[in-house]
Amino acid sequence: MSVIKLDTLDWKIGTGQPLAVIAGLNVLEDVELAITVGTELKSICAKLGLPYIFKASFDKANRSSIKSYRGPGFETGVPMLAEIKQELGVGICTDLHEPPQADAVAKVADLVQLPAFLVRQTDLVVATAKAVEAHGKVIHAKKPQFMAPWDTKNIVSKVGEILPENRLILCERGSSFGYNNLVVDMLGIQQMQSLGCPVTIDATHAVQLPGADPRTAGASTGGRREGVGTIAKSAIAAGANGVFLEFHTDPDKALCDGPSCLPLTAAEPLLRELKAIHEIVN
């Protein structure tokens, strides 16, 4: 497994590196909230000596209901992320959904994220890889809920056709094994690492209950935020190189995926535990 370094930041992930942290909001609500969450997470990670990148989506296209909040959108959201990046002085992770978005997103984002449901879309993967190469960035690809860990070799192969060096991080986020539930196969982490890529655990989306939020009679995704720590700690113990987490100052009032995200006050104790586990297994 290789070590990946961002050309634009002092941020590394892979063998022999500290636990990498990708954390922030599920989706942009406003700049003020993003700055509040990002400032706190940056401070915690600096205190713990953990490399940190702020995460937020500008659009959540994959929604259970057409009425669900999606975010500010591409035209408004990308400039918001640029403002947040400048204010916080940290790297940015965000996802994209269409090939024409790739260049503009890669100019701002340091980790360009391929969503789980779109990572098989060849045009999107190729456009993202070309933009990442042009701007010296890195791809963070979510493993689809319907894909076996060993089948991520096809993602690696597609990206490798464009990028001359490894600039791909794979992300485990659970697999569908029945209705309204996800299961994380911890053995899949090493399986994906054997493809030469660092692996992160998306502990937030791994506890989703798709289409099972009783507050909306199944019109939105539910979640079990009490399980985020369990998934994160288990995955780091299994050898994951980084953790992907979403927080909110008031999760029950979050405009998207509130049942799966953690309160901001939970960040420091959880990251402290994850760092300790990572140091033991590495």
Secondary structure as UniProt FT lines:
FT   STRAND          4..5
FT   TURN            7..8
FT   STRAND          12..13
FT   TURN            15..16
FT   STRAND          20..27
FT   HELIX           31..48
FT   STRAND          52..57
FT   TURN            66..67
FT   HELIX           74..88
FT   STRAND          91..95
FT   HELIX           99..101
FT   HELIX           102..108
FT   STRAND          111..114
FT   HELIX           116..118
FT   TURN            119..120
FT   HELIX           122..135
FT   STRAND          138..142
FT   TURN            145..146
FT   HELIX           149..152
FT   HELIX           153..162
FT   STRAND          168..172
FT   STRAND          175..176
FT   TURN            179..180
FT   STRAND          182..183
FT   HELIX           187..193
FT   TURN            194..196
FT   STRAND          199..202
FT   TURN            203..204
FT   HELIX           205..207
FT   STRAND          208..209
FT   TURN            210..211
FT   HELIX           214..216
FT   TURN            217..218
FT   STRAND          222..223
FT   HELIX           225..227
FT   HELIX           228..237
FT   TURN            238..239
FT   STRAND          242..248
FT   HELIX           251..253
FT   HELIX           258..260
FT   STRAND          262..263
FT   HELIX           264..266
FT   HELIX           267..281
//
